[in-house]
Amino acid sequence: MKRTTTLKENYEFRRVYNKGKSGVSALLVVYARPNRSGRNRLGLTVGAKLGHAVARNRVRRRLREIYRLAQPRLAQGYDIVVVARGRAVNASYHELERAFHAACAKVALWEDAP
């Protein structure tokens, strides 16, 4: 299985925040900005206010899996940053999935209708 290409550096995240489009839902925010690589890169942000490490890592794992399953239908060539909000800790997997799909639709990341 291929690993997801990720955003690592602070300047990459700041560039997406400042110059990208954003799609907001109650559980998360999705920022997207075109890149020149022709493939998507993912960045996840789960702040310390969301709880202890176990809770934050659970949210990260769920968001990575949601992205992995959605990637074939996403438009290619974007830097995508997903910021988890406070309610994401108590949300179920399916609620997070619906929120991710809705936020991606607001940013027009889908190649076809989800």
C-alpha positions as CSV (number, residue, x, y, z in Angstrom):
1,M,0.0,0.0,0.0
2,K,1.3,3.4,-1.0
3,R,1.9,6.0,1.8
4,T,0.1,9.3,1.6
5,T,2.3,12.2,0.6
6,T,2.2,14.7,3.5
7,L,2.9,18.3,4.2
8,K,5.6,18.6,6.9
9,E,7.0,22.1,7.0
10,N,5.4,25.1,8.7
11,Y,5.8,27.3,5.6
12,E,3.8,24.8,3.6
13,F,0.9,24.9,6.0
14,R,1.0,28.7,6.2
15,R,0.9,28.9,2.4
16,V,-2.2,26.8,2.3
17,Y,-3.9,28.7,5.1
18,N,-3.1,32.1,3.5
19,K,-3.7,31.5,-0.2
20,G,-6.0,28.5,-0.3
21,K,-9.8,28.1,-0.2
22,S,-11.5,26.8,2.9
23,G,-14.5,24.7,3.5
24,V,-16.0,24.7,7.0
25,S,-18.1,22.2,8.9
26,A,-19.0,21.8,12.5
27,L,-16.3,19.1,13.0
28,L,-13.4,20.3,10.8
29,V,-12.1,22.8,8.3
30,V,-10.6,21.8,5.0
31,Y,-8.1,24.2,3.3
32,A,-7.0,23.4,-0.3
33,R,-4.6,25.1,-2.7
34,P,-3.3,23.9,-6.1
35,N,0.3,22.7,-6.2
36,R,2.5,22.0,-9.2
37,S,3.3,18.4,-8.4
38,G,0.2,16.8,-10.0
39,R,-0.7,14.8,-6.9
40,N,-2.3,15.6,-3.6
41,R,-0.4,16.2,-0.4
42,L,-2.2,16.0,3.0
43,G,-1.6,17.9,6.2
44,L,-3.5,17.3,9.4
45,T,-3.8,19.7,12.4
46,V,-5.2,18.5,15.6
47,G,-4.6,21.0,18.4
48,A,-3.7,20.3,22.0
49,K,-7.0,21.8,23.1
50,L,-8.8,18.7,21.8
51,G,-7.6,16.5,24.6
52,H,-4.8,14.2,25.5
53,A,-2.5,12.4,23.0
54,V,-4.7,9.3,22.8
55,A,-7.8,11.4,21.7
56,R,-5.8,13.5,19.3
57,N,-4.2,10.5,17.7
58,R,-7.5,8.7,17.3
59,V,-8.9,11.8,15.4
60,R,-5.7,11.8,13.2
61,R,-6.0,8.1,12.4
62,R,-9.7,8.5,11.4
63,L,-9.0,11.5,9.3
64,R,-6.1,9.8,7.5
65,E,-8.3,6.8,6.7
66,I,-11.2,9.0,5.5
67,Y,-8.8,10.8,3.2
68,R,-7.2,7.5,2.0
69,L,-10.6,6.1,1.0
70,A,-11.7,9.4,-0.6
71,Q,-8.5,10.0,-2.6
72,P,-9.4,8.2,-5.8
73,R,-12.4,10.6,-6.2
74,L,-10.6,13.8,-5.3
75,A,-9.2,16.1,-7.9
76,Q,-5.4,15.8,-8.1
77,G,-2.8,18.4,-7.7
78,Y,-3.8,20.1,-4.4
79,D,-2.2,20.7,-1.0
80,I,-4.9,19.8,1.5
81,V,-4.9,20.7,5.1
82,V,-7.5,19.3,7.5
83,V,-8.0,21.1,10.8
84,A,-9.9,19.2,13.4
85,R,-12.3,21.2,15.7
86,G,-13.2,20.5,19.3
87,R,-16.3,18.4,18.5
88,A,-14.3,16.0,16.3
89,V,-13.0,14.2,19.4
90,N,-16.5,13.0,20.4
91,A,-17.7,12.4,16.8
92,S,-18.1,9.0,15.3
93,Y,-16.2,7.9,12.2
94,H,-19.3,8.3,10.0
95,E,-19.9,11.9,11.3
96,L,-16.3,12.8,10.5
97,E,-16.6,11.2,7.1
98,R,-19.7,13.2,6.3
99,A,-18.1,16.4,7.5
100,F,-15.0,15.8,5.4
101,H,-17.1,15.1,2.3
102,A,-19.2,18.2,2.8
103,A,-16.1,20.4,3.4
104,C,-14.4,19.0,0.3
105,A,-17.5,19.8,-1.7
106,K,-17.4,23.4,-0.5
107,V,-13.8,23.7,-1.8
108,A,-14.7,21.9,-5.0
109,L,-12.2,19.1,-4.5
110,W,-14.4,16.3,-5.9
111,E,-13.9,15.2,-9.5
112,D,-17.4,13.7,-9.5
113,A,-20.3,14.0,-7.2
114,P,-19.6,12.3,-3.8
